[in-house]
Amino acid sequence: MRVDVLATVNEARSDDFLNKTAIVIDVLRATSTIVTALAYGASGVIPVETVNQAKTLKSDHPNELLGGERYGRKIAGFDLGNSPFEYMNEAVKDNKIILTTTNGTRAIYKSHKAQHILACSFLNAASCATAASSFKRDIIIVCAGTQDQFSLEDGLCAGCLIEELITQCNTLNMSDFAAAMLHAYGQCKQQLPEVILSSSNGRRMVQQGWEADVMHCTQRNCYDIVPILSDHVLEAYQPPQIRHACSK
């Protein structure tokens, strides 16, 4: 099984995804929020690229919730923003959420030619590795990045995911960048929250008052579910495995 890692969504080329399993990572915060929403009972998350697409879909499905952000801030008139804590309540249970974010949902859209599309974060890395390895296809990991620039937290999450994949697969053929992210994660996994808080996105989020979000998003293996795209909706898939204990 081969594993490639794209440093940003801007590197994504449609044909690179053919017959592969795509795993999208946007730690701060889209994929962490999607995982959290599904873990708290949302029936699905519909990722869309633009605010207008989200509003149009909402007009056709008025009972669904609108969630999303632009440049880290909740979009005016939307029900929810992009903080995982906003999705930890009864309002999301059994509801679908139409979600648009600056980088993460764009990365999901860019992966549309893949055989399977999964959403990964630190919160579900082990379960995501279990699901991806069970599909027995080459894997392409898409780090969403920030404004087409590499984001450290996404790369470290890719490394975390690859470490988990190694425990699932007998042989793993990695690209050079994938190997680099694996080694980077190995160097700092004991101080993961501190490292990410000191990154450019971590510092920005602290300045905007989102430090608690960063701390939540750097917890590992809290949830067993894996968001998997089916008919344009991310739904919760739970691969058979031992339940993981959340670690920081």
Order of alpha helices (4+ residues) and beta strands (2+ residues): beta-beta-alpha-beta-alpha-beta-beta-beta-alpha-beta-alpha-beta-alpha-beta-alpha-alpha-alpha-alpha-beta-beta
